[in-house]
Amino acid sequence: MNDDGFRTPLARPARRLLALAFCTLLPAALPSPSIAQPWPERPITAVVPLAAGNAIDVVGRIVLDQMSRQLDRPIVVENRVGAGGTIGAATVAKATPDGYTILVHSSSIAIAPSLYSKLPYDTTGDLAAVIPFGIQPSVLVTTPKKGFKTVADLVAAAKAKPGVLNYASAGSGSTSHLAALRMLAGAGLQMHHVPYRGPIDAITGLLAGEIDIYFLPLSAALPHLKEGTLTALAVSTSRRVAALPDVPTTLEAGLPDSAYEFWIGLFVPSKTPPGVIERLYREAQTALRLPEIQEKLRTVGMEPMPLDREQFGRRLRAEIDDVGKLVKAAGIPPVN
């Protein structure tokens, strides 16, 4: 229209051009179904494959609680126990890969492919390693009554009577079992394996004098070491631990290729969007760098394990191969 309110000859074509321009620009202004929505928009479920109170559960909650505050979304821990942690791992491996179902597991995840002939998931194919939360060292312990004050004392006694001394584990194929196998292979020793139903039973057997040595998690070992009911001979890690600065590593004690590290970390379904995986990594990394979180982890015996996503993935694949060789050499039969 002109200033008097009458249409001009150019009004109709101009309206058509404006309509065409509006239709052209409209798709760019509307959200596209292919564009990822902000994450997270709702609570996240974190599956822990062992019972509440276990080291994996305790460490996981320390880190996840902080991540929840950073993300401003609840992270709900769900304990799915059974079959050596494979039930919980399978739950996450088969979950919708949207970042709302994650897994907190340990180095036991690298053992499962060698222990179970019919594992319900592909460890490296169905799961992606995000970040390690840290290492919980194992301590090679004995009771004062056994008379071993050093690893050298133990080695000498074991070589004098091959197969007579024994060692406990929390079960065949457990991390305590593999730590002992590593140590025995490095020392060239033969000792009798006594598997228990879990760490509590193994400690009880050790304190009762039924067992000569046991690789005990640091957090469980510290109270006994302070009370003097147990003696620390070495730690299984590749370097000494802050809580026991005077206790050598098995490597320092002269046993080559004897280090075995129990770690805890975060995993997601492998097809989770890269942006979500990266966000989880960044938030976990931020949490792990906070002094208050580091202090909480130290109180439960955790040591730092600073690896990025790629390094953690390589570590997992290498451990699966390495543990497979160790299990095969030890003649541990697979579970059907």
Backbone as numpy.savetxt, mean C-alpha at the origin, in Angstrom:
# Nx Ny Nz CAx CAy CAz Cx Cy Cz
-36.60 47.97 -37.25 -37.44 49.17 -37.25 -36.57 50.41 -37.25
-37.16 51.55 -37.88 -36.44 52.82 -37.82 -36.83 53.54 -36.55
-36.37 54.75 -36.41 -36.64 55.49 -35.17 -38.13 55.74 -34.94
-38.98 55.65 -36.03 -40.42 55.89 -35.88 -41.18 54.60 -35.57
-40.48 53.47 -35.50 -41.13 52.20 -35.18 -41.54 51.43 -36.41
-41.16 51.87 -37.64 -41.50 51.15 -38.86 -40.34 50.26 -39.29
-40.66 49.08 -39.92 -39.63 48.14 -40.37 -38.88 48.74 -41.55
-37.60 48.47 -41.62 -36.81 48.86 -42.78 -36.65 47.64 -43.65
-36.28 47.80 -44.93 -36.09 46.65 -45.83 -35.04 45.67 -45.32
-34.10 46.11 -44.51 -33.02 45.24 -44.06 -33.36 44.47 -42.78
-34.55 44.75 -42.20 -34.85 44.17 -40.89 -34.94 42.65 -40.94
-35.68 42.06 -41.95 -35.88 40.61 -41.97 -34.58 39.86 -42.22
-33.75 40.23 -43.22 -32.46 39.52 -43.39 -31.56 39.65 -42.16
-31.60 40.82 -41.52 -30.75 41.01 -40.35 -31.17 40.08 -39.22
-32.50 39.89 -39.07 -32.95 38.98 -38.01 -32.52 37.55 -38.29
-32.58 37.17 -39.61 -32.14 35.82 -39.96 -30.67 35.63 -39.65
-29.85 36.65 -39.93 -28.41 36.56 -39.64 -28.15 36.45 -38.15
-28.91 37.24 -37.37 -28.74 37.17 -35.91 -29.14 35.81 -35.37
-30.24 35.25 -35.92 -30.69 33.94 -35.46 -29.65 32.87 -35.79
-29.09 32.95 -37.01 -28.06 31.99 -37.43 -26.84 32.09 -36.54
-26.43 33.30 -36.22 -25.26 33.49 -35.34 -25.52 32.94 -33.96
-26.75 33.14 -33.44 -27.09 32.65 -32.10 -27.04 31.13 -32.05
-27.60 30.49 -33.12 -27.60 29.02 -33.17 -26.18 28.47 -33.28
-25.32 29.20 -33.97 -23.94 28.76 -34.13 -23.19 28.82 -32.81
-23.44 29.88 -32.03 -22.72 30.07 -30.77 -23.33 29.28 -29.63
-24.58 28.86 -29.73 -25.27 28.21 -28.62 -24.57 26.95 -28.11
-24.12 26.01 -28.98 -23.47 24.80 -28.47 -22.24 25.09 -27.61
-21.51 26.15 -27.95 -20.31 26.46 -27.16 -20.68 26.97 -25.78
-21.89 27.54 -25.66 -22.28 28.09 -24.37 -22.87 27.03 -23.44
-23.36 25.91 -24.03 -23.98 24.86 -23.23 -22.96 23.79 -22.87
-23.11 23.12 -21.70 -22.18 22.07 -21.32 -22.27 20.88 -22.25
-21.14 20.36 -22.67 -21.09 19.21 -23.56 -21.04 17.93 -22.74
-21.80 16.90 -23.15 -21.76 15.63 -22.41 -20.36 15.04 -22.35
-19.50 15.37 -23.33 -18.16 14.78 -23.38 -17.18 15.46 -22.43
-17.57 16.63 -21.90 -16.68 17.35 -20.99 -16.83 16.79 -19.58
-15.73 16.41 -18.97 -15.77 15.81 -17.64 -16.34 16.79 -16.62
-17.19 16.25 -15.73 -17.75 17.07 -14.68 -16.73 17.25 -13.56
-16.88 18.27 -12.74 -15.93 18.49 -11.64 -15.89 17.26 -10.72
-14.69 16.94 -10.23 -14.52 15.78 -9.33 -13.76 16.25 -8.12
-14.20 15.84 -6.92 -15.36 14.98 -6.65 -16.61 15.80 -6.36
-17.75 15.24 -6.73 -19.04 15.88 -6.46 -19.81 15.18 -5.34
-19.32 14.02 -4.92 -20.02 13.24 -3.89 -18.99 12.46 -3.07
-19.44 11.77 -2.01 -18.50 11.02 -1.17 -17.72 9.95 -1.94
-16.52 9.67 -1.48 -15.64 8.67 -2.07 -15.57 7.48 -1.12
-15.60 6.28 -1.68 -15.45 5.06 -0.88 -14.02 4.54 -1.01
-13.36 4.37 0.12 -12.00 3.82 0.14 -12.07 2.42 0.72
-11.78 1.43 -0.09 -11.82 0.04 0.34 -10.48 -0.33 0.98
-10.55 -0.88 2.18 -9.38 -1.43 2.87 -9.61 -2.94 2.96
-8.72 -3.77 2.42 -9.00 -5.21 2.31 -8.74 -6.02 3.57
-8.49 -5.34 4.69 -8.29 -6.03 5.96 -9.15 -5.38 7.04
-9.19 -6.01 8.20 -10.08 -5.55 9.27 -9.63 -4.21 9.84
-10.58 -3.50 10.43 -10.28 -2.23 11.09 -9.26 -2.46 12.20
-8.33 -1.52 12.34 -7.29 -1.64 13.34 -6.01 -2.23 12.81
-6.07 -2.86 11.63 -4.86 -3.34 10.98 -4.00 -2.16 10.55
-2.70 -2.39 10.34 -1.80 -1.30 9.97 -2.27 -0.58 8.71
-2.75 -1.33 7.73 -3.22 -0.71 6.49 -4.39 0.21 6.78
-5.30 -0.24 7.62 -6.48 0.53 7.98 -6.09 1.80 8.74
-5.20 1.66 9.73 -4.80 2.80 10.56 -4.08 3.86 9.72
-3.12 3.43 8.93 -2.36 4.36 8.09 -3.27 5.00 7.04
-4.11 4.18 6.43 -5.03 4.70 5.43 -5.92 5.80 5.97
-6.47 5.59 7.17 -7.37 6.59 7.76 -6.64 7.89 8.08
-5.39 7.80 8.51 -4.62 9.02 8.80 -4.51 9.89 7.56
-4.15 9.28 6.44 -3.95 10.05 5.21 -5.28 10.44 4.58
-6.23 9.51 4.55 -7.52 9.79 3.91 -8.32 10.85 4.63
-8.24 10.90 5.95 -8.95 11.95 6.69 -8.47 13.34 6.27
-7.17 13.47 6.09 -6.62 14.75 5.65 -7.02 15.05 4.21
-6.97 14.05 3.35 -7.39 14.24 1.96 -8.85 14.65 1.89
-9.67 14.07 2.75 -11.10 14.42 2.78 -11.29 15.90 3.09
-10.51 16.41 4.05 -10.60 17.83 4.37 -10.16 18.70 3.20
-9.13 18.27 2.50 -8.63 19.04 1.37 -9.62 19.05 0.21
-10.26 17.90 -0.02 -11.22 17.78 -1.13 -12.60 18.32 -0.77
-12.83 18.54 0.55 -14.13 18.99 1.05 -15.23 18.00 0.67
-14.88 16.71 0.70 -15.83 15.63 0.47 -15.51 14.48 1.41
-16.52 13.77 1.92 -16.25 12.63 2.79 -15.54 11.51 2.02
-14.57 10.88 2.67 -13.97 9.64 2.16 -14.32 8.57 3.19
-15.20 7.67 2.80 -15.74 6.66 3.71 -14.93 5.38 3.57
-14.33 4.93 4.66 -13.53 3.70 4.64 -14.45 2.50 4.79
-14.29 1.55 3.88 -15.09 0.32 3.90 -14.12 -0.86 3.98
-14.18 -1.62 5.09 -13.30 -2.78 5.27 -13.93 -4.01 4.63
-13.31 -4.48 3.56 -13.77 -5.68 2.86 -12.72 -6.76 3.03
-12.92 -7.64 3.99 -11.88 -8.59 4.37 -12.09 -9.93 3.67
-11.02 -10.73 3.67 -11.10 -12.09 3.15 -10.11 -12.40 2.07
-9.70 -13.67 2.02 -8.82 -14.20 0.98 -7.53 -13.40 0.83
-6.93 -13.08 1.97 -5.64 -12.40 1.94 -5.66 -11.03 1.29
-6.80 -10.36 1.35 -6.92 -9.02 0.76 -7.39 -9.00 -0.67
-7.57 -10.18 -1.28 -7.94 -10.21 -2.70 -9.40 -9.86 -2.92
-10.26 -10.07 -1.92 -11.67 -9.72 -2.09 -11.82 -8.20 -2.19
-11.16 -7.48 -1.29 -11.22 -6.02 -1.34 -10.59 -5.47 -2.61
-9.46 -6.04 -3.01 -8.79 -5.57 -4.23 -9.67 -5.82 -5.45
-10.33 -6.98 -5.49 -11.21 -7.29 -6.62 -12.39 -6.34 -6.68
-12.90 -5.94 -5.53 -14.02 -5.00 -5.48 -13.67 -3.69 -6.19
-12.47 -3.20 -5.94 -12.05 -1.94 -6.57 -11.68 -2.17 -8.04
-11.03 -3.28 -8.33 -10.62 -3.56 -9.71 -11.82 -3.62 -10.65
-12.96 -4.07 -10.12 -14.17 -4.21 -10.94 -15.14 -3.04 -10.79
-14.78 -2.06 -9.97 -15.66 -0.92 -9.74 -15.69 0.03 -10.94
-16.73 0.86 -10.99 -16.80 1.88 -12.04 -15.59 2.80 -11.91
-14.83 3.00 -12.98 -13.59 3.79 -12.90 -13.85 5.29 -12.96
-14.49 5.82 -11.92 -14.85 7.24 -11.92 -14.20 8.02 -10.77
-13.33 7.34 -10.00 -12.65 8.02 -8.90 -13.40 7.97 -7.59
-14.58 7.35 -7.59 -15.38 7.31 -6.35 -15.21 6.00 -5.58
-14.41 5.09 -6.12 -14.05 3.86 -5.40 -12.55 3.68 -5.52
-11.85 3.77 -4.39 -10.39 3.68 -4.38 -9.96 2.57 -3.41
-8.70 2.21 -3.48 -8.19 1.09 -2.68 -6.95 1.51 -1.91
-6.93 1.18 -0.62 -5.72 1.32 0.19 -5.22 -0.09 0.47
-4.04 -0.41 -0.03 -3.50 -1.76 0.11 -2.03 -1.67 0.47
-1.41 -2.83 0.57 0.00 -2.89 0.97 0.80 -3.67 -0.06
2.06 -3.92 0.27 2.91 -4.72 -0.60 2.38 -6.14 -0.77
1.40 -6.52 0.06 0.76 -7.83 -0.10 0.09 -7.96 -1.46
-0.26 -6.83 -2.07 -0.89 -6.87 -3.38 0.06 -7.42 -4.44
1.37 -7.29 -4.19 2.38 -7.84 -5.11 2.62 -9.32 -4.88
2.18 -9.83 -3.74 2.36 -11.25 -3.41 1.24 -12.09 -4.00
0.02 -11.54 -4.04 -1.17 -12.29 -4.44 -1.04 -13.02 -5.78
-0.47 -12.40 -6.84 -0.38 -13.13 -8.11 0.41 -14.43 -8.03
1.32 -14.52 -7.07 2.12 -15.75 -6.92 1.46 -16.76 -5.99
0.55 -16.29 -5.14 -0.08 -17.17 -4.15 -1.40 -17.76 -4.61
-2.10 -17.05 -5.50 -3.43 -17.49 -5.91 -3.42 -17.86 -7.39
-3.80 -19.11 -7.66 -3.78 -19.58 -9.05 -4.92 -18.99 -9.87
-6.00 -18.57 -9.19 -7.15 -18.01 -9.90 -7.51 -16.65 -9.30
-6.61 -15.70 -9.42 -6.86 -14.36 -8.91 -7.97 -13.70 -9.72
-9.00 -13.12 -9.07 -10.15 -12.58 -9.81 -9.90 -11.23 -10.48
-8.67 -10.82 -10.60 -8.35 -9.55 -11.26 -6.90 -9.60 -11.71
-6.55 -8.72 -12.62 -5.17 -8.57 -13.09 -4.57 -7.39 -12.32
-3.59 -7.68 -11.48 -3.08 -6.65 -10.56 -2.64 -5.38 -11.28
-1.82 -5.50 -12.29 -1.33 -4.31 -12.99 -2.21 -3.91 -14.17
-3.08 -4.82 -14.62 -3.97 -4.49 -15.73 -5.25 -3.82 -15.29
-5.77 -4.23 -14.14 -7.06 -3.71 -13.66 -6.91 -2.62 -12.60
-5.71 -2.47 -12.04 -5.49 -1.47 -11.01 -4.31 -0.57 -11.38
-4.43 0.70 -11.03 -3.35 1.66 -11.26 -2.79 2.13 -9.92
-1.48 2.05 -9.76 -0.83 2.52 -8.55 -0.78 4.05 -8.56
-1.24 4.69 -7.50 -1.29 6.15 -7.45 -0.11 6.72 -6.66
0.00 6.33 -5.39 1.06 6.89 -4.54 1.25 6.00 -3.31
2.50 5.81 -2.86 2.70 5.10 -1.60 2.54 6.05 -0.42
1.97 5.55 0.67 1.82 6.34 1.89 3.07 6.22 2.77
3.86 5.17 2.55 5.08 5.00 3.33 5.41 3.54 3.56
6.50 3.32 4.25 6.99 1.98 4.57 6.85 1.74 6.07
6.35 0.57 6.43 6.38 0.18 7.84 7.44 -0.92 7.98
8.58 -0.59 8.57 9.66 -1.56 8.68 9.27 -2.77 9.52
9.84 -3.91 9.18 9.72 -5.10 10.01 11.02 -5.26 10.79
10.89 -5.71 12.02 12.05 -5.87 12.90 12.28 -7.35 13.16
13.48 -7.81 12.92 13.84 -9.20 13.24 14.05 -9.27 14.75
13.12 -9.96 15.44 13.15 -9.98 16.90 13.30 -11.40 17.42
13.78 -11.48 18.64 13.91 -12.73 19.37 13.66 -12.41 20.84
13.63 -13.42 21.69 13.49 -13.18 23.12 14.86 -13.26 23.78
15.07 -12.51 24.85 16.38 -12.54 25.53 16.82 -13.94 25.93
15.86 -14.82 26.24 16.20 -16.18 26.67 16.91 -16.99 25.59
16.72 -16.61 24.31 17.36 -17.36 23.23 18.86 -17.08 23.16
19.29 -15.95 23.72 20.71 -15.65 23.79 21.31 -15.01 22.56
20.49 -14.65 21.55 21.00 -14.00 20.35 21.00 -12.48 20.56
22.15 -11.87 20.48 22.23 -10.41 20.63 22.48 -9.71 19.30
22.98 -10.46 18.32 23.25 -9.89 16.99 22.83 -10.90 15.92
22.78 -10.41 14.69 22.50 -11.31 13.56 23.60 -12.35 13.43
24.83 -11.94 13.73 25.96 -12.88 13.65 25.76 -14.05 14.62
25.23 -13.77 15.81 24.94 -14.84 16.78 23.92 -15.81 16.20
22.88 -15.26 15.59 21.83 -16.09 15.01 22.36 -16.95 13.88
23.13 -16.34 12.98 23.69 -17.05 11.84 24.59 -18.19 12.30
25.41 -17.93 13.28 26.32 -18.96 13.79 25.55 -20.14 14.37
24.50 -19.85 15.14 23.71 -20.91 15.74 22.95 -21.71 14.69
22.41 -21.01 13.68 21.66 -21.70 12.63 22.55 -22.57 11.76
23.76 -22.10 11.50 24.68 -22.90 10.68 25.22 -24.10 11.46
25.31 -23.95 12.78 25.77 -25.07 13.60 24.74 -26.20 13.64
23.45 -25.83 13.54 22.38 -26.83 13.59 21.36 -26.53 12.48
21.69 -26.86 11.22 20.78 -26.56 10.10 19.41 -27.19 10.29
18.37 -26.37 10.12 17.00 -26.85 10.19 16.45 -27.03 11.59
17.27 -26.76 12.62 16.81 -26.94 14.00 16.09 -25.69 14.51
16.67 -24.53 14.27 16.03 -23.28 14.68 14.77 -23.05 13.83
13.84 -22.29 14.38 12.62 -22.03 13.63 12.29 -20.54 13.60
11.39 -20.18 12.71 10.93 -18.79 12.61 9.43 -18.78 12.40
8.79 -17.76 12.94 7.34 -17.62 12.85 6.97 -16.73 11.66
5.74 -16.86 11.23 5.16 -15.92 10.27 3.69 -15.77 10.60
3.08 -14.74 10.04 1.64 -14.52 10.24 0.82 -15.34 9.26
1.46 -16.31 8.61 0.79 -17.17 7.64 1.66 -17.39 6.43
1.50 -18.51 5.79 2.29 -18.83 4.60 2.05 -17.79 3.51
3.13 -17.20 3.00 3.02 -16.19 1.97 2.78 -14.79 2.48
2.71 -14.62 3.81 2.54 -13.28 4.39 3.83 -12.49 4.25
3.74 -11.19 4.54 4.94 -10.35 4.43 6.01 -10.78 5.43
5.58 -11.22 6.62 6.57 -11.69 7.59 7.26 -12.96 7.11
6.54 -13.79 6.38 7.12 -15.00 5.81 8.15 -14.65 4.74
7.78 -13.72 3.85 8.69 -13.35 2.77 9.92 -12.61 3.29
9.74 -11.79 4.33 10.89 -11.10 4.93 11.88 -12.12 5.48
11.36 -13.17 6.12 12.23 -14.21 6.65 12.92 -14.98 5.53
12.18 -15.29 4.47 12.78 -16.01 3.34 13.91 -15.20 2.71
13.71 -13.90 2.60 14.75 -13.02 2.07 16.01 -13.11 2.95
15.80 -13.02 4.25 16.92 -13.06 5.19 17.65 -14.39 5.14
16.89 -15.48 5.11 17.51 -16.81 5.08 18.28 -17.04 3.79
17.73 -16.57 2.68 18.43 -16.72 1.40 19.73 -15.92 1.39
19.67 -14.70 1.96 20.87 -13.88 2.01 21.95 -14.45 2.90
21.52 -15.18 3.95 22.48 -15.76 4.89 22.86 -17.19 4.54
22.13 -17.78 3.59 22.39 -19.16 3.25 22.02 -20.11 4.38
20.90 -19.82 5.07 20.51 -20.59 6.25 19.31 -21.50 5.98
19.20 -22.53 6.78 18.03 -23.40 6.77 17.38 -23.34 8.15
16.12 -22.91 8.17 15.37 -22.85 9.42 13.96 -23.35 9.17
13.33 -23.84 10.20 11.99 -24.41 10.09 10.93 -23.31 10.18
9.99 -23.33 9.24 8.93 -22.32 9.19 7.73 -22.76 10.02
7.26 -21.89 10.90 6.07 -22.16 11.71 5.03 -21.07 11.41
4.09 -21.34 10.51 3.07 -20.33 10.20 1.98 -20.29 11.26
1.61 -19.07 11.66 0.51 -18.87 12.60 -0.69 -18.29 11.85
-1.80 -18.15 12.56 -3.01 -17.64 11.92 -3.00 -16.12 11.78
-2.06 -15.47 12.41 -1.96 -14.01 12.32 -0.84 -13.52 13.21
-0.57 -12.21 13.18 0.55 -11.65 13.94 0.41 -11.78 15.45
-0.82 -11.70 15.97 -1.01 -11.80 17.42 -0.61 -13.19 17.91
-1.05 -14.21 17.17 -0.69 -15.58 17.54 0.82 -15.80 17.41
1.43 -15.20 16.38 2.87 -15.35 16.19 3.65 -14.71 17.34
3.24 -13.52 17.76 3.90 -12.86 18.90 3.75 -13.70 20.17
2.56 -14.24 20.37 2.31 -15.07 21.55 3.23 -16.29 21.56
3.39 -16.92 20.40 4.28 -18.07 20.30 5.73 -17.71 20.54
6.11 -16.53 20.07 7.48 -16.06 20.27 7.75 -15.81 21.75
6.84 -15.10 22.40 7.02 -14.77 23.82 6.97 -16.02 24.70
6.25 -17.04 24.23 6.14 -18.28 24.99 7.37 -19.17 24.82
8.28 -18.78 23.94 9.49 -19.56 23.74 9.36 -20.65 22.70
8.20 -20.71 22.00 8.00 -21.73 20.97 8.80 -21.41 19.71
9.12 -20.14 19.52 9.72 -19.66 18.29 11.06 -18.99 18.60
12.00 -19.11 17.65 13.31 -18.49 17.84 13.35 -17.05 17.35
12.80 -16.79 16.16 12.82 -15.43 15.61 11.52 -15.14 14.87
11.26 -13.86 14.66 10.06 -13.44 13.95 10.28 -12.03 13.41
9.85 -11.76 12.18 9.88 -10.41 11.62 8.56 -9.72 11.99
8.64 -8.84 12.96 7.47 -8.19 13.54 7.38 -6.74 13.04
6.17 -6.27 12.65 6.03 -4.86 12.25 6.52 -3.92 13.35
7.17 -2.85 12.96 7.79 -1.93 13.91 6.83 -1.43 14.97
5.62 -1.05 14.57 4.67 -0.49 15.54 4.32 -1.50 16.63
4.23 -2.78 16.26 3.93 -3.82 17.24 5.16 -4.19 18.06
6.34 -4.01 17.48 7.58 -4.40 18.16 8.00 -3.40 19.22
7.77 -2.10 18.99 8.31 -1.07 19.87 7.93 -1.24 21.35
6.67 -1.50 21.70 6.34 -1.67 23.13 7.12 -2.81 23.78
7.28 -3.91 23.06 8.02 -5.07 23.60 9.51 -4.76 23.74
10.03 -3.98 22.79 11.45 -3.63 22.86 11.71 -2.69 24.04
10.77 -1.77 24.28 10.93 -0.85 25.41 10.84 -1.58 26.75
9.97 -2.60 26.78 9.80 -3.37 28.02 10.93 -4.39 28.22
11.68 -4.67 27.14 12.76 -5.63 27.25 12.33 -7.08 27.08
11.07 -7.31 26.68 10.61 -8.68 26.48 11.06 -9.24 25.14
11.47 -8.36 24.22 12.01 -8.78 22.93 13.33 -8.06 22.67
14.17 -8.69 21.86 15.45 -8.10 21.44 15.43 -7.90 19.94
15.79 -6.70 19.48 15.85 -6.40 18.04 17.23 -6.76 17.51
17.27 -7.58 16.47 18.53 -7.96 15.85 18.82 -7.14 14.60
17.78 -6.81 13.84 17.95 -6.04 12.59 16.59 -5.57 12.11
16.61 -4.64 11.17 15.38 -4.22 10.48 15.47 -4.68 9.03
14.30 -4.91 8.43 14.28 -5.49 7.09 14.42 -4.47 5.97
14.40 -3.19 6.31 14.44 -2.13 5.30 15.84 -1.94 4.73
15.92 -1.20 3.64 17.21 -0.97 3.00 18.04 0.08 3.74
17.42 0.85 4.64 18.16 1.79 5.46 17.61 1.77 6.89
18.38 2.25 7.84 17.97 2.24 9.24 16.71 3.09 9.44
15.99 2.79 10.50 14.74 3.52 10.77 14.94 4.47 11.94
14.20 5.56 11.90 14.37 6.62 12.90 14.06 6.15 14.32
13.07 5.26 14.45 12.66 4.81 15.78 13.68 3.89 16.44
14.54 3.25 15.62 15.56 2.32 16.14 16.90 2.64 15.49
17.45 3.80 15.77 18.67 4.23 15.06 19.90 3.34 15.31
19.91 2.60 16.41 21.07 1.76 16.73 20.93 0.32 16.22
19.79 0.02 15.60 19.57 -1.33 15.09 19.96 -1.37 13.61
20.88 -2.26 13.22 21.32 -2.30 11.82 20.27 -2.91 10.90
20.43 -2.67 9.63 19.61 -3.37 8.63 20.20 -4.76 8.43
19.43 -5.64 7.83 19.95 -6.97 7.53 21.12 -6.88 6.55
21.07 -5.87 5.69 22.17 -5.66 4.74 23.44 -5.28 5.49
23.31 -4.35 6.43 24.46 -3.93 7.23 25.01 -5.09 8.07
24.12 -6.01 8.41 24.53 -7.16 9.22 25.27 -8.21 8.39
25.44 -7.92 7.11 26.24 -8.81 6.26 25.45 -9.82 5.46
24.13 -9.60 5.32 23.30 -10.54 4.56 22.90 -9.91 3.23
23.54 -10.26 2.14 23.26 -9.62 0.84 21.86 -9.93 0.33
21.29 -8.96 -0.38 19.98 -9.12 -1.02 18.91 -9.59 -0.02
18.97 -9.06 1.21 18.05 -9.53 2.25 16.97 -8.52 2.62
16.98 -7.33 2.02 16.00 -6.30 2.38 14.61 -6.67 1.86
13.61 -6.46 2.70 12.22 -6.65 2.29 11.39 -5.58 2.97
10.69 -4.76 2.17 9.97 -3.61 2.71 8.47 -3.77 2.57
7.78 -3.56 3.68 6.32 -3.60 3.72 5.81 -2.17 3.56
5.15 -1.89 2.44 4.66 -0.55 2.20 3.13 -0.54 2.10
2.58 0.66 2.22 1.14 0.87 2.12 0.91 1.99 1.11
-0.08 1.82 0.23 -0.29 2.84 -0.79 -1.72 2.88 -1.32
-1.93 3.77 -2.27 -3.25 4.05 -2.83 -3.33 3.55 -4.28
-4.48 2.92 -4.61 -4.72 2.38 -5.96 -6.13 2.75 -6.42
-6.32 2.74 -7.75 -7.64 3.00 -8.34 -7.83 2.05 -9.51
-9.08 1.88 -9.98 -9.28 1.11 -11.22 -8.46 1.72 -12.35
-7.87 0.88 -13.18 -6.91 1.36 -14.17 -7.50 2.32 -15.20
-8.81 2.24 -15.46 -9.43 3.11 -16.46 -9.99 4.40 -15.87
-9.63 4.69 -14.64 -10.02 5.96 -14.03 -9.45 7.11 -14.85
-10.19 8.19 -15.10 -9.69 9.30 -15.91 -8.35 9.82 -15.38
-7.40 10.08 -16.28 -6.08 10.56 -15.85 -6.14 11.80 -14.96
-7.08 12.70 -15.25 -7.19 13.90 -14.43 -7.58 13.61 -12.99
-8.42 12.60 -12.79 -8.83 12.21 -11.45 -7.66 11.55 -10.72
-6.93 10.68 -11.43 -5.76 10.03 -10.82 -4.74 11.08 -10.40
-4.52 12.05 -11.25 -3.55 13.11 -10.94 -4.02 13.93 -9.73
-5.31 14.18 -9.64 -5.84 14.93 -8.50 -5.64 14.15 -7.20
-5.93 12.86 -7.24 -5.72 12.01 -6.07 -4.26 12.01 -5.66
-3.38 11.92 -6.64 -1.95 11.92 -6.35 -1.53 13.23 -5.68
-1.98 14.36 -6.24 -1.61 15.67 -5.69 -2.13 15.86 -4.28
-3.39 15.45 -4.05 -3.98 15.63 -2.72 -3.28 14.74 -1.69
-2.97 13.50 -2.08 -2.26 12.61 -1.15 -0.86 13.13 -0.88
-0.20 13.61 -1.91 1.15 14.16 -1.75 1.13 15.37 -0.81
0.14 16.23 -0.98 0.00 17.39 -0.09 -0.19 16.95 1.35
-1.06 15.96 1.55 -1.32 15.46 2.90 -0.06 14.87 3.53
0.69 14.09 2.75 1.88 13.43 3.27 2.99 14.41 3.62
2.94 15.60 3.07 3.97 16.60 3.35 3.66 17.45 4.58
2.46 17.33 5.11 2.09 18.14 6.27 2.78 17.61 7.52
3.40 18.48 8.32 4.11 18.02 9.53 3.23 17.22 10.48
1.95 17.62 10.63 1.08 16.90 11.56 0.77 15.48 11.08
0.67 15.31 9.75 0.43 13.97 9.21 1.70 13.13 9.32
2.84 13.73 9.05 4.10 13.02 9.20 4.30 12.54 10.63
3.91 13.37 11.60 4.05 12.99 13.00 3.11 11.83 13.34
1.89 11.89 12.85 0.94 10.80 13.09 1.45 9.49 12.50
2.03 9.56 11.31 2.56 8.35 10.67 3.77 7.81 11.42
4.58 8.71 11.95 5.74 8.25 12.73 5.29 7.50 13.98
4.20 7.93 14.58 3.74 7.28 15.81 3.27 5.85 15.56
2.92 5.52 14.32 2.53 4.14 14.00 3.64 3.41 13.23
4.85 3.96 13.31 6.01 3.26 12.77 6.26 3.40 11.29
5.66 4.39 10.65 5.83 4.55 9.21 7.05 5.40 8.87
7.73 5.00 7.79 8.85 5.74 7.24 8.46 6.28 5.86
9.00 7.44 5.44 8.64 8.00 4.13 9.03 7.08 2.97
8.24 7.17 1.90 8.53 6.42 0.67 8.22 7.34 -0.51
9.06 8.34 -0.75 8.76 9.36 -1.76 8.94 8.88 -3.19
7.86 8.35 -3.77 7.86 7.92 -5.16 6.73 8.62 -5.90
6.96 8.99 -7.17 5.86 9.53 -7.96 5.06 8.37 -8.56
4.03 8.69 -9.32 3.14 7.65 -9.84 3.88 6.65 -10.71
4.71 7.14 -11.60 5.44 6.25 -12.51 6.40 5.35 -11.75
7.11 5.92 -10.79 8.06 5.14 -10.00 7.34 4.08 -9.16
6.18 4.45 -8.61 5.42 3.51 -7.80 4.91 2.35 -8.66
4.46 2.66 -9.86 4.01 1.61 -10.77 5.13 0.66 -11.15
6.30 1.21 -11.41 7.45 0.36 -11.73 7.84 -0.50 -10.54
7.78 0.08 -9.35 8.11 -0.66 -8.13 7.16 -1.85 -7.97
5.88 -1.62 -8.19 4.90 -2.69 -8.06 5.18 -3.82 -9.05
5.42 -3.48 -10.31 5.67 -4.51 -11.32 6.94 -5.30 -11.01
7.96 -4.61 -10.55 9.22 -5.28 -10.22 9.03 -6.23 -9.04
8.24 -5.80 -8.06 8.02 -6.64 -6.87 7.21 -7.88 -7.22
6.24 -7.75 -8.11 5.46 -8.92 -8.52 6.38 -9.98 -9.11
7.29 -9.57 -9.97 8.24 -10.51 -10.57 9.20 -11.08 -9.52
9.69 -10.20 -8.68 10.67 -10.61 -7.67 10.08 -11.58 -6.66
8.88 -11.25 -6.18 8.21 -12.12 -5.20 7.86 -13.46 -5.84
7.49 -13.43 -7.10 7.17 -14.68 -7.80 8.35 -15.64 -7.78
9.54 -15.12 -8.01 10.75 -15.95 -7.97 11.01 -16.48 -6.56
10.78 -15.62 -5.57 11.02 -16.01 -4.17 10.05 -17.11 -3.75
8.78 -16.95 -4.09 7.76 -17.94 -3.74 8.04 -19.27 -4.42
8.44 -19.19 -5.69 8.75 -20.42 -6.43 9.96 -21.14 -5.83
10.99 -20.36 -5.50 12.20 -20.96 -4.91 11.92 -21.59 -3.56
10.97 -21.00 -2.81 10.63 -21.52 -1.49 9.67 -22.70 -1.56
9.12 -22.95 -2.75 8.20 -24.07 -2.90 6.85 -23.86 -2.25
6.42 -22.59 -2.15 5.11 -22.31 -1.54 4.00 -22.64 -2.55
3.14 -23.58 -2.25 2.10 -23.96 -3.23 1.03 -22.89 -3.38
0.53 -22.69 -4.60 -0.52 -21.68 -4.79 -1.84 -22.12 -4.18
-2.65 -21.13 -3.82 -3.99 -21.38 -3.29 -4.97 -21.42 -4.44
-5.77 -22.47 -4.53 -6.74 -22.58 -5.62 -7.99 -21.76 -5.34
